[in-house]
Amino acid sequence: MDPNPCCAFLEILLAIVLPPLGVFLYYGCCSLEFCICLLLTILGYVPGIIYAIYVLVAADRHSGRNYYEPLA
């Protein structure tokens, strides 16, 4: 389970209101997921919401965010 469910709730809530913003908070600006979500939102608002919620819920919350692990 996610150690901070408040952040997950906020990301999903923002993904409903503005789908690329929720994906941006989780993956960052130049990720493939963000670009796909932005394109889907431009083409249609509902596909952007569906994709953003799928990416945020189905993502493994422990593997992709280890930016500050020590090298040695």
Predicted model as a PDB file, atoms N, CA, C, CB and O in Angstrom, pLDDT in the B-factor column:
MODEL        1                                                                  
ATOM      1  N   MET A   1       0.838  -1.170   0.000  1.00 45.00           N  
ATOM      2  CA  MET A   1       0.000   0.000   0.000  1.00 45.00           C  
ATOM      3  C   MET A   1       0.888   1.240   0.000  1.00 45.00           C  
ATOM      4  CB  MET A   1      -0.956  -0.006   1.210  1.00 45.00           C  
ATOM      5  O   MET A   1       2.008   1.210   0.510  1.00 45.00           O  
ATOM      6  N   ASP A   2       0.396   2.296  -0.558  1.00 50.00           N  
ATOM      7  CA  ASP A   2       1.129   3.545  -0.654  1.00 50.00           C  
ATOM      8  C   ASP A   2       1.345   4.129   0.737  1.00 50.00           C  
ATOM      9  CB  ASP A   2       0.384   4.545  -1.554  1.00 50.00           C  
ATOM     10  O   ASP A   2       0.400   4.198   1.523  1.00 50.00           O  
ATOM     11  N   PRO A   3       2.579   4.555   1.063  1.00 58.00           N  
ATOM     12  CA  PRO A   3       2.815   5.104   2.389  1.00 58.00           C  
ATOM     13  C   PRO A   3       2.101   6.430   2.636  1.00 58.00           C  
ATOM     14  CB  PRO A   3       4.282   5.284   2.599  1.00 58.00           C  
ATOM     15  O   PRO A   3       1.855   6.785   3.788  1.00 58.00           O  
ATOM     16  N   ASN A   4       1.767   7.162   1.591  1.00 73.00           N  
ATOM     17  CA  ASN A   4       1.071   8.427   1.762  1.00 73.00           C  
ATOM     18  C   ASN A   4      -0.170   8.449   0.874  1.00 73.00           C  
ATOM     19  CB  ASN A   4       2.004   9.617   1.432  1.00 73.00           C  
ATOM     20  O   ASN A   4      -0.103   8.923  -0.260  1.00 73.00           O  
ATOM     21  N   PRO A   5      -1.302   7.945   1.369  1.00 75.00           N  
ATOM     22  CA  PRO A   5      -2.509   7.886   0.538  1.00 75.00           C  
ATOM     23  C   PRO A   5      -3.081   9.256   0.204  1.00 75.00           C  
ATOM     24  CB  PRO A   5      -3.559   7.071   1.230  1.00 75.00           C  
ATOM     25  O   PRO A   5      -3.856   9.383  -0.744  1.00 75.00           O  
ATOM     26  N   CYS A   6      -2.718  10.272   0.957  1.00 79.00           N  
ATOM     27  CA  CYS A   6      -3.206  11.620   0.672  1.00 79.00           C  
ATOM     28  C   CYS A   6      -2.660  12.111  -0.677  1.00 79.00           C  
ATOM     29  CB  CYS A   6      -2.800  12.595   1.807  1.00 79.00           C  
ATOM     30  O   CYS A   6      -3.388  12.738  -1.448  1.00 79.00           O  
ATOM     31  N   CYS A   7      -1.405  11.832  -0.958  1.00 78.00           N  
ATOM     32  CA  CYS A   7      -0.819  12.242  -2.238  1.00 78.00           C  
ATOM     33  C   CYS A   7      -1.463  11.483  -3.399  1.00 78.00           C  
ATOM     34  CB  CYS A   7       0.705  12.007  -2.232  1.00 78.00           C  
ATOM     35  O   CYS A   7      -1.717  12.058  -4.458  1.00 78.00           O  
ATOM     36  N   ALA A   8      -1.723  10.203  -3.196  1.00 79.00           N  
ATOM     37  CA  ALA A   8      -2.369   9.410  -4.241  1.00 79.00           C  
ATOM     38  C   ALA A   8      -3.778   9.938  -4.511  1.00 79.00           C  
ATOM     39  CB  ALA A   8      -2.421   7.918  -3.838  1.00 79.00           C  
ATOM     40  O   ALA A   8      -4.199  10.027  -5.664  1.00 79.00           O  
ATOM     41  N   PHE A   9      -4.490  10.280  -3.467  1.00 84.00           N  
ATOM     42  CA  PHE A   9      -5.834  10.839  -3.622  1.00 84.00           C  
ATOM     43  C   PHE A   9      -5.786  12.168  -4.363  1.00 84.00           C  
ATOM     44  CB  PHE A   9      -6.501  11.023  -2.254  1.00 84.00           C  
ATOM     45  O   PHE A   9      -6.617  12.417  -5.238  1.00 84.00           O  
ATOM     46  N   LEU A  10      -4.830  13.020  -4.027  1.00 84.00           N  
ATOM     47  CA  LEU A  10      -4.684  14.310  -4.687  1.00 84.00           C  
ATOM     48  C   LEU A  10      -4.337  14.136  -6.165  1.00 84.00           C  
ATOM     49  CB  LEU A  10      -3.611  15.145  -3.987  1.00 84.00           C  
ATOM     50  O   LEU A  10      -4.874  14.853  -7.009  1.00 84.00           O  
ATOM     51  N   GLU A  11      -3.454  13.202  -6.489  1.00 82.00           N  
ATOM     52  CA  GLU A  11      -3.099  12.954  -7.886  1.00 82.00           C  
ATOM     53  C   GLU A  11      -4.306  12.469  -8.685  1.00 82.00           C  
ATOM     54  CB  GLU A  11      -1.965  11.928  -7.973  1.00 82.00           C  
ATOM     55  O   GLU A  11      -4.510  12.907  -9.817  1.00 82.00           O  
ATOM     56  N   ILE A  12      -5.102  11.578  -8.117  1.00 86.00           N  
ATOM     57  CA  ILE A  12      -6.271  11.061  -8.820  1.00 86.00           C  
ATOM     58  C   ILE A  12      -7.336  12.151  -8.961  1.00 86.00           C  
ATOM     59  CB  ILE A  12      -6.849   9.836  -8.080  1.00 86.00           C  
ATOM     60  O   ILE A  12      -7.993  12.239  -9.999  1.00 86.00           O  
ATOM     61  N   LEU A  13      -7.513  12.973  -7.940  1.00 90.00           N  
ATOM     62  CA  LEU A  13      -8.463  14.072  -8.024  1.00 90.00           C  
ATOM     63  C   LEU A  13      -8.049  15.073  -9.107  1.00 90.00           C  
ATOM     64  CB  LEU A  13      -8.582  14.776  -6.667  1.00 90.00           C  
ATOM     65  O   LEU A  13      -8.890  15.541  -9.874  1.00 90.00           O  
ATOM     66  N   LEU A  14      -6.775  15.395  -9.170  1.00 87.00           N  
ATOM     67  CA  LEU A  14      -6.285  16.293 -10.216  1.00 87.00           C  
ATOM     68  C   LEU A  14      -6.367  15.637 -11.596  1.00 87.00           C  
ATOM     69  CB  LEU A  14      -4.840  16.712  -9.921  1.00 87.00           C  
ATOM     70  O   LEU A  14      -6.548  16.327 -12.599  1.00 87.00           O  
ATOM     71  N   ALA A  15      -6.237  14.319 -11.651  1.00 87.00           N  
ATOM     72  CA  ALA A  15      -6.362  13.611 -12.929  1.00 87.00           C  
ATOM     73  C   ALA A  15      -7.787  13.673 -13.450  1.00 87.00           C  
ATOM     74  CB  ALA A  15      -5.924  12.152 -12.780  1.00 87.00           C  
ATOM     75  O   ALA A  15      -7.999  13.603 -14.661  1.00 87.00           O  
ATOM     76  N   ILE A  16      -8.756  13.800 -12.578  1.00 91.00           N  
ATOM     77  CA  ILE A  16     -10.139  13.940 -13.022  1.00 91.00           C  
ATOM     78  C   ILE A  16     -10.398  15.362 -13.499  1.00 91.00           C  
ATOM     79  CB  ILE A  16     -11.114  13.568 -11.891  1.00 91.00           C  
ATOM     80  O   ILE A  16     -11.058  15.561 -14.519  1.00 91.00           O  
ATOM     81  N   VAL A  17      -9.887  16.352 -12.774  1.00 93.00           N  
ATOM     82  CA  VAL A  17     -10.116  17.749 -13.136  1.00 93.00           C  
ATOM     83  C   VAL A  17      -9.294  18.141 -14.361  1.00 93.00           C  
ATOM     84  CB  VAL A  17      -9.776  18.667 -11.957  1.00 93.00           C  
ATOM     85  O   VAL A  17      -9.834  18.700 -15.315  1.00 93.00           O  
ATOM     86  N   LEU A  18      -8.000  17.853 -14.343  1.00 93.00           N  
ATOM     87  CA  LEU A  18      -7.094  18.185 -15.435  1.00 93.00           C  
ATOM     88  C   LEU A  18      -6.116  17.018 -15.585  1.00 93.00           C  
ATOM     89  CB  LEU A  18      -6.335  19.547 -15.169  1.00 93.00           C  
ATOM     90  O   LEU A  18      -5.100  16.974 -14.892  1.00 93.00           O  
ATOM     91  N   PRO A  19      -6.407  16.082 -16.472  1.00 91.00           N  
ATOM     92  CA  PRO A  19      -5.666  14.832 -16.547  1.00 91.00           C  
ATOM     93  C   PRO A  19      -4.140  14.966 -16.679  1.00 91.00           C  
ATOM     94  CB  PRO A  19      -6.172  14.059 -17.689  1.00 91.00           C  
ATOM     95  O   PRO A  19      -3.426  14.247 -15.979  1.00 91.00           O  
ATOM     96  N   PRO A  20      -3.607  15.838 -17.530  1.00 92.00           N  
ATOM     97  CA  PRO A  20      -2.148  15.902 -17.613  1.00 92.00           C  
ATOM     98  C   PRO A  20      -1.468  16.364 -16.323  1.00 92.00           C  
ATOM     99  CB  PRO A  20      -1.756  16.818 -18.725  1.00 92.00           C  
ATOM    100  O   PRO A  20      -0.320  16.002 -16.066  1.00 92.00           O  
ATOM    101  N   LEU A  21      -2.162  17.152 -15.519  1.00 90.00           N  
ATOM    102  CA  LEU A  21      -1.568  17.631 -14.274  1.00 90.00           C  
ATOM    103  C   LEU A  21      -1.367  16.491 -13.275  1.00 90.00           C  
ATOM    104  CB  LEU A  21      -2.446  18.719 -13.656  1.00 90.00           C  
ATOM    105  O   LEU A  21      -0.338  16.431 -12.602  1.00 90.00           O  
ATOM    106  N   GLY A  22      -2.333  15.599 -13.177  1.00 87.00           N  
ATOM    107  CA  GLY A  22      -2.173  14.452 -12.280  1.00 87.00           C  
ATOM    108  C   GLY A  22      -1.040  13.545 -12.699  1.00 87.00           C  
ATOM    109  O   GLY A  22      -0.294  13.050 -11.854  1.00 87.00           O  
ATOM    110  N   VAL A  23      -0.901  13.320 -14.001  1.00 88.00           N  
ATOM    111  CA  VAL A  23       0.179  12.474 -14.504  1.00 88.00           C  
ATOM    112  C   VAL A  23       1.520  13.198 -14.354  1.00 88.00           C  
ATOM    113  CB  VAL A  23      -0.071  12.089 -15.987  1.00 88.00           C  
ATOM    114  O   VAL A  23       2.540  12.571 -14.069  1.00 88.00           O  
ATOM    115  N   PHE A  24       1.515  14.512 -14.547  1.00 88.00           N  
ATOM    116  CA  PHE A  24       2.735  15.295 -14.388  1.00 88.00           C  
ATOM    117  C   PHE A  24       3.274  15.202 -12.962  1.00 88.00           C  
ATOM    118  CB  PHE A  24       2.477  16.754 -14.757  1.00 88.00           C  
ATOM    119  O   PHE A  24       4.484  15.081 -12.770  1.00 88.00           O  
ATOM    120  N   LEU A  25       2.408  15.255 -11.977  1.00 84.00           N  
ATOM    121  CA  LEU A  25       2.855  15.193 -10.586  1.00 84.00           C  
ATOM    122  C   LEU A  25       3.493  13.849 -10.258  1.00 84.00           C  
ATOM    123  CB  LEU A  25       1.687  15.454  -9.647  1.00 84.00           C  
ATOM    124  O   LEU A  25       4.371  13.777  -9.399  1.00 84.00           O  
ATOM    125  N   TYR A  26       3.066  12.791 -10.926  1.00 84.00           N  
ATOM    126  CA  TYR A  26       3.621  11.468 -10.629  1.00 84.00           C  
ATOM    127  C   TYR A  26       4.844  11.150 -11.484  1.00 84.00           C  
ATOM    128  CB  TYR A  26       2.562  10.402 -10.838  1.00 84.00           C  
ATOM    129  O   TYR A  26       5.833  10.632 -10.966  1.00 84.00           O  
ATOM    130  N   TYR A  27       4.795  11.449 -12.782  1.00 86.00           N  
ATOM    131  CA  TYR A  27       5.859  11.032 -13.686  1.00 86.00           C  
ATOM    132  C   TYR A  27       6.802  12.147 -14.108  1.00 86.00           C  
ATOM    133  CB  TYR A  27       5.263  10.427 -14.892  1.00 86.00           C  
ATOM    134  O   TYR A  27       7.933  11.861 -14.502  1.00 86.00           O  
ATOM    135  N   GLY A  28       6.392  13.387 -14.044  1.00 84.00           N  
ATOM    136  CA  GLY A  28       7.233  14.482 -14.496  1.00 84.00           C  
ATOM    137  C   GLY A  28       6.837  14.943 -15.889  1.00 84.00           C  
ATOM    138  O   GLY A  28       5.937  14.383 -16.516  1.00 84.00           O  
ATOM    139  N   CYS A  29       7.521  15.968 -16.357  1.00 85.00           N  
ATOM    140  CA  CYS A  29       7.122  16.669 -17.574  1.00 85.00           C  
ATOM    141  C   CYS A  29       7.460  15.921 -18.858  1.00 85.00           C  
ATOM    142  CB  CYS A  29       7.766  18.010 -17.607  1.00 85.00           C  
ATOM    143  O   CYS A  29       6.641  15.895 -19.776  1.00 85.00           O  
ATOM    144  N   CYS A  30       8.608  15.329 -18.951  1.00 85.00           N  
ATOM    145  CA  CYS A  30       9.072  14.767 -20.222  1.00 85.00           C  
ATOM    146  C   CYS A  30       8.934  13.253 -20.293  1.00 85.00           C  
ATOM    147  CB  CYS A  30      10.509  15.145 -20.451  1.00 85.00           C  
ATOM    148  O   CYS A  30       9.707  12.601 -20.996  1.00 85.00           O  
ATOM    149  N   SER A  31       7.991  12.692 -19.599  1.00 87.00           N  
ATOM    150  CA  SER A  31       7.806  11.244 -19.646  1.00 87.00           C  
ATOM    151  C   SER A  31       6.833  10.863 -20.753  1.00 87.00           C  
ATOM    152  CB  SER A  31       7.304  10.720 -18.294  1.00 87.00           C  
ATOM    153  O   SER A  31       6.040  11.685 -21.215  1.00 87.00           O  
ATOM    154  N   LEU A  32       6.905   9.634 -21.159  1.00 90.00           N  
ATOM    155  CA  LEU A  32       6.011   9.131 -22.203  1.00 90.00           C  
ATOM    156  C   LEU A  32       4.559   9.142 -21.734  1.00 90.00           C  
ATOM    157  CB  LEU A  32       6.418   7.712 -22.620  1.00 90.00           C  
ATOM    158  O   LEU A  32       3.658   9.443 -22.516  1.00 90.00           O  
ATOM    159  N   GLU A  33       4.328   8.817 -20.473  1.00 90.00           N  
ATOM    160  CA  GLU A  33       2.971   8.796 -19.936  1.00 90.00           C  
ATOM    161  C   GLU A  33       2.342  10.187 -19.976  1.00 90.00           C  
ATOM    162  CB  GLU A  33       2.976   8.261 -18.503  1.00 90.00           C  
ATOM    163  O   GLU A  33       1.164  10.332 -20.305  1.00 90.00           O  
ATOM    164  N   PHE A  34       3.130  11.204 -19.642  1.00 91.00           N  
ATOM    165  CA  PHE A  34       2.610  12.570 -19.676  1.00 91.00           C  
ATOM    166  C   PHE A  34       2.268  12.996 -21.096  1.00 91.00           C  
ATOM    167  CB  PHE A  34       3.623  13.539 -19.071  1.00 91.00           C  
ATOM    168  O   PHE A  34       1.229  13.616 -21.326  1.00 91.00           O  
ATOM    169  N   CYS A  35       3.140  12.666 -22.055  1.00 92.00           N  
ATOM    170  CA  CYS A  35       2.889  13.050 -23.452  1.00 92.00           C  
ATOM    171  C   CYS A  35       1.646  12.364 -24.007  1.00 92.00           C  
ATOM    172  CB  CYS A  35       4.102  12.710 -24.325  1.00 92.00           C  
ATOM    173  O   CYS A  35       0.857  12.984 -24.720  1.00 92.00           O  
ATOM    174  N   ILE A  36       1.473  11.088 -23.682  1.00 93.00           N  
ATOM    175  CA  ILE A  36       0.288  10.361 -24.134  1.00 93.00           C  
ATOM    176  C   ILE A  36      -0.971  10.959 -23.510  1.00 93.00           C  
ATOM    177  CB  ILE A  36       0.402   8.862 -23.783  1.00 93.00           C  
ATOM    178  O   ILE A  36      -1.981  11.135 -24.191  1.00 93.00           O  
ATOM    179  N   CYS A  37      -0.911  11.269 -22.228  1.00 93.00           N  
ATOM    180  CA  CYS A  37      -2.071  11.850 -21.550  1.00 93.00           C  
ATOM    181  C   CYS A  37      -2.400  13.227 -22.109  1.00 93.00           C  
ATOM    182  CB  CYS A  37      -1.819  11.943 -20.043  1.00 93.00           C  
ATOM    183  O   CYS A  37      -3.572  13.562 -22.274  1.00 93.00           O  
ATOM    184  N   LEU A  38      -1.390  14.019 -22.399  1.00 93.00           N  
ATOM    185  CA  LEU A  38      -1.622  15.341 -22.975  1.00 93.00           C  
ATOM    186  C   LEU A  38      -2.260  15.223 -24.355  1.00 93.00           C  
ATOM    187  CB  LEU A  38      -0.306  16.127 -23.064  1.00 93.00           C  
ATOM    188  O   LEU A  38      -3.189  15.966 -24.671  1.00 93.00           O  
ATOM    189  N   LEU A  39      -1.779  14.311 -25.166  1.00 95.00           N  
ATOM    190  CA  LEU A  39      -2.342  14.106 -26.500  1.00 95.00           C  
ATOM    191  C   LEU A  39      -3.786  13.618 -26.418  1.00 95.00           C  
ATOM    192  CB  LEU A  39      -1.491  13.105 -27.290  1.00 95.00           C  
ATOM    193  O   LEU A  39      -4.648  14.101 -27.152  1.00 95.00           O  
ATOM    194  N   LEU A  40      -4.049  12.669 -25.533  1.00 94.00           N  
ATOM    195  CA  LEU A  40      -5.418  12.165 -25.388  1.00 94.00           C  
ATOM    196  C   LEU A  40      -6.363  13.233 -24.854  1.00 94.00           C  
ATOM    197  CB  LEU A  40      -5.437  10.956 -24.465  1.00 94.00           C  
ATOM    198  O   LEU A  40      -7.532  13.274 -25.236  1.00 94.00           O  
ATOM    199  N   THR A  41      -5.870  14.092 -23.980  1.00 94.00           N  
ATOM    200  CA  THR A  41      -6.710  15.160 -23.451  1.00 94.00           C  
ATOM    201  C   THR A  41      -7.009  16.195 -24.526  1.00 94.00           C  
ATOM    202  CB  THR A  41      -6.037  15.826 -22.249  1.00 94.00           C  
ATOM    203  O   THR A  41      -8.111  16.740 -24.572  1.00 94.00           O  
ATOM    204  N   ILE A  42      -6.041  16.469 -25.388  1.00 95.00           N  
ATOM    205  CA  ILE A  42      -6.283  17.405 -26.488  1.00 95.00           C  
ATOM    206  C   ILE A  42      -7.290  16.826 -27.469  1.00 95.00           C  
ATOM    207  CB  ILE A  42      -4.969  17.744 -27.213  1.00 95.00           C  
ATOM    208  O   ILE A  42      -8.160  17.545 -27.962  1.00 95.00           O  
ATOM    209  N   LEU A  43      -7.181  15.536 -27.757  1.00 94.00           N  
ATOM    210  CA  LEU A  43      -8.098  14.896 -28.704  1.00 94.00           C  
ATOM    211  C   LEU A  43      -9.491  14.698 -28.113  1.00 94.00           C  
ATOM    212  CB  LEU A  43      -7.536  13.555 -29.148  1.00 94.00           C  
ATOM    213  O   LEU A  43     -10.485  14.737 -28.837  1.00 94.00           O  
ATOM    214  N   GLY A  44      -9.563  14.488 -26.823  1.00 91.00           N  
ATOM    215  CA  GLY A  44     -10.854  14.311 -26.160  1.00 91.00           C  
ATOM    216  C   GLY A  44     -10.651  14.267 -24.668  1.00 91.00           C  
ATOM    217  O   GLY A  44      -9.755  13.576 -24.182  1.00 91.00           O  
ATOM    218  N   TYR A  45     -11.457  14.982 -23.942  1.00 91.00           N  
ATOM    219  CA  TYR A  45     -11.267  15.110 -22.495  1.00 91.00           C  
ATOM    220  C   TYR A  45     -11.464  13.783 -21.763  1.00 91.00           C  
ATOM    221  CB  TYR A  45     -12.226  16.147 -21.938  1.00 91.00           C  
ATOM    222  O   TYR A  45     -10.696  13.462 -20.856  1.00 91.00           O  
ATOM    223  N   VAL A  46     -12.469  13.017 -22.138  1.00 94.00           N  
ATOM    224  CA  VAL A  46     -12.777  11.760 -21.446  1.00 94.00           C  
ATOM    225  C   VAL A  46     -11.684  10.709 -21.646  1.00 94.00           C  
ATOM    226  CB  VAL A  46     -14.113  11.209 -21.936  1.00 94.00           C  
ATOM    227  O   VAL A  46     -11.319  10.054 -20.670  1.00 94.00           O  
ATOM    228  N   PRO A  47     -11.136  10.508 -22.858  1.00 94.00           N  
ATOM    229  CA  PRO A  47     -10.021   9.556 -22.978  1.00 94.00           C  
ATOM    230  C   PRO A  47      -8.798   9.965 -22.143  1.00 94.00           C  
ATOM    231  CB  PRO A  47      -9.614   9.422 -24.442  1.00 94.00           C  
ATOM    232  O   PRO A  47      -8.077   9.108 -21.632  1.00 94.00           O  
ATOM    233  N   GLY A  48      -8.574  11.261 -22.011  1.00 93.00           N  
ATOM    234  CA  GLY A  48      -7.476  11.725 -21.165  1.00 93.00           C  
ATOM    235  C   GLY A  48      -7.692  11.374 -19.707  1.00 93.00           C  
ATOM    236  O   GLY A  48      -6.756  10.978 -19.012  1.00 93.00           O  
ATOM    237  N   ILE A  49      -8.935  11.518 -19.239  1.00 93.00           N  
ATOM    238  CA  ILE A  49      -9.252  11.160 -17.850  1.00 93.00           C  
ATOM    239  C   ILE A  49      -9.079   9.662 -17.625  1.00 93.00           C  
ATOM    240  CB  ILE A  49     -10.693  11.586 -17.495  1.00 93.00           C  
ATOM    241  O   ILE A  49      -8.485   9.241 -16.632  1.00 93.00           O  
ATOM    242  N   ILE A  50      -9.598   8.866 -18.544  1.00 93.00           N  
ATOM    243  CA  ILE A  50      -9.507   7.412 -18.402  1.00 93.00           C  
ATOM    244  C   ILE A  50      -8.052   6.965 -18.375  1.00 93.00           C  
ATOM    245  CB  ILE A  50     -10.257   6.709 -19.546  1.00 93.00           C  
ATOM    246  O   ILE A  50      -7.669   6.150 -17.536  1.00 93.00           O  
ATOM    247  N   TYR A  51      -7.237   7.494 -19.287  1.00 93.00           N  
ATOM    248  CA  TYR A  51      -5.829   7.107 -19.331  1.00 93.00           C  
ATOM    249  C   TYR A  51      -5.091   7.571 -18.075  1.00 93.00           C  
ATOM    250  CB  TYR A  51      -5.158   7.685 -20.581  1.00 93.00           C  
ATOM    251  O   TYR A  51      -4.286   6.821 -17.524  1.00 93.00           O  
ATOM    252  N   ALA A  52      -5.352   8.786 -17.620  1.00 92.00           N  
ATOM    253  CA  ALA A  52      -4.651   9.308 -16.447  1.00 92.00           C  
ATOM    254  C   ALA A  52      -4.974   8.487 -15.202  1.00 92.00           C  
ATOM    255  CB  ALA A  52      -5.018  10.779 -16.217  1.00 92.00           C  
ATOM    256  O   ALA A  52      -4.077   8.164 -14.423  1.00 92.00           O  
ATOM    257  N   ILE A  53      -6.236   8.150 -15.013  1.00 92.00           N  
ATOM    258  CA  ILE A  53      -6.599   7.352 -13.845  1.00 92.00           C  
ATOM    259  C   ILE A  53      -6.020   5.947 -13.957  1.00 92.00           C  
ATOM    260  CB  ILE A  53      -8.127   7.289 -13.686  1.00 92.00           C  
ATOM    261  O   ILE A  53      -5.557   5.389 -12.963  1.00 92.00           O  
ATOM    262  N   TYR A  54      -6.041   5.372 -15.151  1.00 92.00           N  
ATOM    263  CA  TYR A  54      -5.448   4.050 -15.334  1.00 92.00           C  
ATOM    264  C   TYR A  54      -3.957   4.063 -15.006  1.00 92.00           C  
ATOM    265  CB  TYR A  54      -5.667   3.563 -16.769  1.00 92.00           C  
ATOM    266  O   TYR A  54      -3.464   3.176 -14.309  1.00 92.00           O  
ATOM    267  N   VAL A  55      -3.244   5.062 -15.506  1.00 91.00           N  
ATOM    268  CA  VAL A  55      -1.802   5.128 -15.280  1.00 91.00           C  
ATOM    269  C   VAL A  55      -1.501   5.335 -13.800  1.00 91.00           C  
ATOM    270  CB  VAL A  55      -1.176   6.258 -16.113  1.00 91.00           C  
ATOM    271  O   VAL A  55      -0.560   4.735 -13.279  1.00 91.00           O  
ATOM    272  N   LEU A  56      -2.272   6.163 -13.118  1.00 88.00           N  
ATOM    273  CA  LEU A  56      -2.001   6.428 -11.712  1.00 88.00           C  
ATOM    274  C   LEU A  56      -2.389   5.265 -10.810  1.00 88.00           C  
ATOM    275  CB  LEU A  56      -2.731   7.667 -11.277  1.00 88.00           C  
ATOM    276  O   LEU A  56      -1.705   4.999  -9.822  1.00 88.00           O  
ATOM    277  N   VAL A  57      -3.459   4.576 -11.129  1.00 88.00           N  
ATOM    278  CA  VAL A  57      -3.902   3.473 -10.276  1.00 88.00           C  
ATOM    279  C   VAL A  57      -3.122   2.199 -10.563  1.00 88.00           C  
ATOM    280  CB  VAL A  57      -5.393   3.220 -10.468  1.00 88.00           C  
ATOM    281  O   VAL A  57      -2.772   1.469  -9.635  1.00 88.00           O  
ATOM    282  N   ALA A  58      -2.844   1.921 -11.826  1.00 86.00           N  
ATOM    283  CA  ALA A  58      -2.161   0.688 -12.187  1.00 86.00           C  
ATOM    284  C   ALA A  58      -0.659   0.770 -12.004  1.00 86.00           C  
ATOM    285  CB  ALA A  58      -2.471   0.332 -13.603  1.00 86.00           C  
ATOM    286  O   ALA A  58       0.023  -0.253 -12.069  1.00 86.00           O  
ATOM    287  N   ALA A  59      -0.128   1.958 -11.778  1.00 72.00           N  
ATOM    288  CA  ALA A  59       1.322   2.116 -11.621  1.00 72.00           C  
ATOM    289  C   ALA A  59       1.776   1.508 -10.304  1.00 72.00           C  
ATOM    290  CB  ALA A  59       1.723   3.605 -11.689  1.00 72.00           C  
ATOM    291  O   ALA A  59       1.085   1.581  -9.288  1.00 72.00           O  
ATOM    292  N   ASP A  60       2.957   0.907 -10.353  1.00 61.00           N  
ATOM    293  CA  ASP A  60       3.556   0.386  -9.135  1.00 61.00           C  
ATOM    294  C   ASP A  60       4.167   1.566  -8.390  1.00 61.00           C  
ATOM    295  CB  ASP A  60       4.630  -0.720  -9.444  1.00 61.00           C  
ATOM    296  O   ASP A  60       5.163   2.127  -8.844  1.00 61.00           O  
ATOM    297  N   ARG A  61       3.607   1.941  -7.288  1.00 57.00           N  
ATOM    298  CA  ARG A  61       4.002   3.168  -6.588  1.00 57.00           C  
ATOM    299  C   ARG A  61       5.333   3.044  -5.868  1.00 57.00           C  
ATOM    300  CB  ARG A  61       2.941   3.555  -5.601  1.00 57.00           C  
ATOM    301  O   ARG A  61       5.813   4.027  -5.302  1.00 57.00           O  
ATOM    302  N   HIS A  62       5.939   1.874  -5.870  1.00 56.00           N  
ATOM    303  CA  HIS A  62       7.208   1.734  -5.160  1.00 56.00           C  
ATOM    304  C   HIS A  62       8.399   1.614  -6.103  1.00 56.00           C  
ATOM    305  CB  HIS A  62       7.159   0.530  -4.256  1.00 56.00           C  
ATOM    306  O   HIS A  62       9.536   1.725  -5.647  1.00 56.00           O  
ATOM    307  N   SER A  63       8.188   1.393  -7.389  1.00 56.00           N  
ATOM    308  CA  SER A  63       9.327   1.149  -8.275  1.00 56.00           C  
ATOM    309  C   SER A  63       9.778   2.383  -9.035  1.00 56.00           C  
ATOM    310  CB  SER A  63       8.986   0.071  -9.251  1.00 56.00           C  
ATOM    311  O   SER A  63      10.982   2.557  -9.222  1.00 56.00           O  
ATOM    312  N   GLY A  64       8.888   3.240  -9.478  1.00 52.00           N  
ATOM    313  CA  GLY A  64       9.259   4.319 -10.370  1.00 52.00           C  
ATOM    314  C   GLY A  64       9.719   5.598  -9.711  1.00 52.00           C  
ATOM    315  O   GLY A  64      10.172   6.508 -10.405  1.00 52.00           O  
ATOM    316  N   ARG A  65       9.621   5.702  -8.408  1.00 53.00           N  
ATOM    317  CA  ARG A  65       9.907   6.979  -7.757  1.00 53.00           C  
ATOM    318  C   ARG A  65      11.113   6.923  -6.846  1.00 53.00           C  
ATOM    319  CB  ARG A  65       8.718   7.429  -6.973  1.00 53.00           C  
ATOM    320  O   ARG A  65      11.171   7.665  -5.865  1.00 53.00           O  
ATOM    321  N   ASN A  66      12.057   6.087  -7.132  1.00 49.00           N  
ATOM    322  CA  ASN A  66      13.235   5.987  -6.293  1.00 49.00           C  
ATOM    323  C   ASN A  66      14.339   6.858  -6.849  1.00 49.00           C  
ATOM    324  CB  ASN A  66      13.701   4.538  -6.179  1.00 49.00           C  
ATOM    325  O   ASN A  66      15.378   6.347  -7.266  1.00 49.00           O  
ATOM    326  N   TYR A  67      14.136   8.159  -6.864  1.00 49.00           N  
ATOM    327  CA  TYR A  67      15.098   9.069  -7.455  1.00 49.00           C  
ATOM    328  C   TYR A  67      16.308   9.293  -6.569  1.00 49.00           C  
ATOM    329  CB  TYR A  67      14.443  10.378  -7.753  1.00 49.00           C  
ATOM    330  O   TYR A  67      17.385   9.613  -7.072  1.00 49.00           O  
ATOM    331  N   TYR A  68      16.160   9.134  -5.278  1.00 45.00           N  
ATOM    332  CA  TYR A  68      17.212   9.516  -4.364  1.00 45.00           C  
ATOM    333  C   TYR A  68      17.845   8.332  -3.662  1.00 45.00           C  
ATOM    334  CB  TYR A  68      16.681  10.466  -3.357  1.00 45.00           C  
ATOM    335  O   TYR A  68      18.242   8.436  -2.501  1.00 45.00           O  
ATOM    336  N   GLU A  69      17.943   7.211  -4.351  1.00 48.00           N  
ATOM    337  CA  GLU A  69      18.629   6.066  -3.752  1.00 48.00           C  
ATOM    338  C   GLU A  69      20.132   6.254  -3.870  1.00 48.00           C  
ATOM    339  CB  GLU A  69      18.193   4.741  -4.426  1.00 48.00           C  
ATOM    340  O   GLU A  69      20.607   6.815  -4.858  1.00 48.00           O  
ATOM    341  N   PRO A  70      20.886   5.799  -2.884  1.00 51.00           N  
ATOM    342  CA  PRO A  70      22.344   5.943  -2.964  1.00 51.00           C  
ATOM    343  C   PRO A  70      22.920   5.056  -4.061  1.00 51.00           C  
ATOM    344  CB  PRO A  70      22.996   5.600  -1.614  1.00 51.00           C  
ATOM    345  O   PRO A  70      22.392   3.983  -4.349  1.00 51.00           O  
ATOM    346  N   LEU A  71      24.007   5.517  -4.666  1.00 48.00           N  
ATOM    347  CA  LEU A  71      24.645   4.768  -5.746  1.00 48.00           C  
ATOM    348  C   LEU A  71      25.458   3.595  -5.254  1.00 48.00           C  
ATOM    349  CB  LEU A  71      25.522   5.672  -6.543  1.00 48.00           C  
ATOM    350  O   LEU A  71      25.575   2.592  -5.958  1.00 48.00           O  
ATOM    351  N   ALA A  72      26.022   3.690  -4.066  1.00 53.00           N  
ATOM    352  CA  ALA A  72      26.880   2.611  -3.566  1.00 53.00           C  
ATOM    353  C   ALA A  72      26.300   1.981  -2.332  1.00 53.00           C  
ATOM    354  CB  ALA A  72      28.273   3.125  -3.269  1.00 53.00           C  
ATOM    355  O   ALA A  72      26.891   1.055  -1.775  1.00 53.00           O  
TER     356      ALA A  72                                                      
ENDMDL                                                                          
END                                                                             
